[in-house]
Amino acid sequence: MKEAVSIGGTPSAEPDLNELMGRVALGDQDAFASVYDLAMGPVLGTVRAVLRDHAQSEEVAQEIMVELWRTAARYRPDRGTAINWILTLAHRRAVDRVRSAEASAARDHKAALLDRTPAYDTVAEQVESRLEREQVRRCLRTLTEIQRQAVTLAYYRGLTYREVAEILTLPLGTVKTRMRDGLIRLRDCLGVTA
């Protein structure tokens, strides 16, 4: 069996990551420094494999190490090794970052499409308005002369019943009746439902 050769004379015992995690859970900063040194390389490699962006990978790896400091007490040695637990955290965080970036890009794309879409189609609006005006004119032609005059004065010139009655030299009640009958006819002609 071969012995480990160490440079500098004395063999150094590799610290046990599982034991270090127990100490980190108790708030031992020196133990965390050792965990950081042992785990940062594999964490960065795992994250970089998912993200493929060097700067973002470093950022996520740092977030994982901060999370590791805060959540070290959740590590359970009976469920697996510390490095597997740490790399599982790293992989999950990297996948979450990818999903977040994809969702953000989808929201931005959707917002950009909405910005380009006009609130309404001006051509369609003009055509619809012109068709409505033509339909109203056609329906006005179906009214009697007094009904058409009364409705036109009231709705297009904004006159009151009394003012319409004075202009047409008709009793107020007659004007009201003619307007009511004219409006009913217009409603039916335009196909408006109550």
C-alpha positions in Angstrom: 0.0 0.0 0.0 1.3 3.4 -0.9 1.5 6.3 1.5 0.4 9.8 0.8 3.4 12.0 0.1 3.2 15.5 1.4 5.4 18.4 0.6 6.8 20.2 3.5 7.4 17.2 5.7 4.2 16.5 7.7 1.2 14.9 6.3 -1.9 17.0 6.6 -5.1 15.3 7.6 -8.0 16.3 5.2 -10.8 17.8 7.3 -14.0 15.8 7.3 -16.7 17.8 5.5 -19.5 16.1 7.4 -17.9 17.1 10.7 -17.2 20.6 9.5 -20.9 21.0 8.5 -21.9 20.1 12.1 -19.6 22.8 13.4 -20.9 25.4 10.8 -24.4 24.6 12.0 -23.3 25.8 15.5 -21.9 29.0 14.0 -18.2 28.1 13.8 -16.7 30.6 11.3 -13.4 28.8 11.0 -15.3 25.6 10.1 -17.2 27.6 7.5 -14.0 28.9 6.0 -12.8 25.3 5.6 -16.2 24.2 4.1 -15.9 27.2 1.7 -12.4 26.2 0.6 -13.4 22.5 0.1 -16.9 23.1 -1.6 -16.5 26.2 -3.6 -14.8 24.5 -6.6 -17.3 21.7 -7.0 -20.2 24.2 -6.4 -18.9 26.6 -9.1 -18.4 23.7 -11.5 -22.0 22.4 -10.9 -23.5 25.9 -11.3 -21.4 26.7 -14.4 -22.6 23.4 -16.1 -26.2 24.6 -15.7 -25.8 28.4 -16.4 -22.9 28.4 -18.9 -22.2 32.1 -18.0 -19.1 32.7 -15.9 -20.1 35.9 -14.1 -23.6 34.6 -13.3 -22.2 31.3 -12.2 -19.9 33.1 -9.7 -22.8 35.1 -8.4 -25.0 32.1 -7.9 -22.1 30.1 -6.3 -21.7 33.0 -3.8 -25.4 32.9 -3.0 -25.2 29.2 -2.4 -22.3 29.6 0.0 -24.3 32.3 1.9 -27.3 29.9 2.0 -25.0 27.1 3.2 -23.9 29.3 6.1 -27.6 30.1 7.0 -29.0 26.6 6.5 -26.2 24.4 7.7 -28.4 23.1 10.5 -30.7 21.4 7.9 -27.9 19.1 6.8 -28.6 15.5 7.9 -25.5 13.2 7.7 -27.8 10.1 7.8 -29.3 11.1 4.5 -26.0 11.5 2.5 -22.7 13.1 2.4 -22.2 16.8 3.0 -20.8 17.4 -0.5 -23.8 15.7 -2.1 -26.2 17.9 -0.1 -24.2 21.0 -1.0 -24.1 20.2 -4.7 -27.9 19.4 -4.6 -28.4 23.0 -3.3 -26.1 24.3 -6.0 -27.9 22.5 -8.8 -31.4 23.5 -7.6 -30.3 27.2 -7.2 -28.8 27.2 -10.7 -31.9 25.6 -12.3 -34.1 28.2 -10.4 -31.9 31.0 -11.9 -32.4 29.6 -15.4 -36.2 29.3 -14.9 -36.3 32.9 -13.5 -34.3 34.2 -16.5 -36.6 32.4 -18.9 -39.8 33.7 -17.2 -38.4 37.2 -17.2 -37.5 37.0 -20.9 -41.0 35.8 -21.7 -42.6 38.6 -19.7 -40.3 41.2 -21.5 -41.2 39.7 -24.8 -44.9 39.8 -24.0 -44.7 43.4 -22.8 -42.8 44.4 -26.0 -45.5 42.9 -28.1 -48.2 44.8 -26.2 -46.2 48.0 -26.6 -46.2 47.5 -30.4 -49.9 46.7 -30.7 -52.0 49.8 -31.1 -54.8 50.2 -28.5 -57.2 50.1 -31.4 -57.2 49.9 -35.1 -57.8 53.5 -36.4 -58.9 52.3 -39.9 -61.4 49.8 -38.4 -62.6 52.5 -36.0 -63.2 55.0 -38.9 -65.0 52.4 -41.0 -67.2 51.3 -38.1 -68.1 54.9 -37.3 -68.9 55.7 -40.9 -71.2 52.6 -41.2 -72.9 53.6 -37.9 -73.5 57.1 -39.2 -75.0 55.7 -42.5 -77.2 53.4 -40.6 -78.5 56.2 -38.4 -79.2 58.4 -41.5 -81.0 55.6 -43.1 -83.1 55.0 -40.0 -83.9 58.7 -39.6 -85.4 58.7 -43.1 -88.0 56.1 -41.9 -89.4 58.6 -39.3 -92.2 61.1 -40.0 -91.2 64.7 -40.7 -92.1 65.9 -37.2 -90.4 62.9 -35.5 -87.2 63.5 -37.6 -87.2 67.2 -36.9 -87.8 66.7 -33.1 -85.1 64.1 -32.7 -82.6 66.0 -34.9 -83.1 69.2 -32.9 -82.9 67.4 -29.5 -80.0 65.1 -30.2 -77.9 66.9 -32.8 -78.4 70.4 -31.6 -78.8 69.6 -27.9 -82.1 71.5 -27.4 -84.6 70.7 -24.6 -88.2 69.5 -25.2 -89.5 72.9 -24.5 -87.0 74.6 -27.0 -87.9 72.0 -29.7 -91.6 72.7 -29.1 -91.1 76.4 -29.5 -89.1 76.0 -32.7 -91.6 73.6 -34.2 -94.5 75.7 -32.8 -96.1 72.5 -31.4 -97.5 71.8 -27.9 -94.9 70.3 -25.5 -96.8 67.1 -25.1 -97.0 66.5 -28.9 -93.2 67.0 -29.2 -92.6 64.6 -26.3 -94.9 62.0 -27.9 -93.3 62.4 -31.4 -89.8 62.1 -29.9 -90.7 59.0 -27.9 -92.3 57.3 -31.0 -89.4 58.4 -33.2 -86.8 57.0 -30.7 -88.7 53.7 -30.5 -88.6 53.5 -34.3 -84.9 54.3 -34.4 -84.2 51.7 -31.8 -86.1 49.1 -33.8 -84.4 50.1 -37.1 -80.9 50.1 -35.5 -81.6 46.7 -33.9 -80.8 48.0 -30.4 -82.1 45.8 -27.6 -83.1 47.3 -24.3 
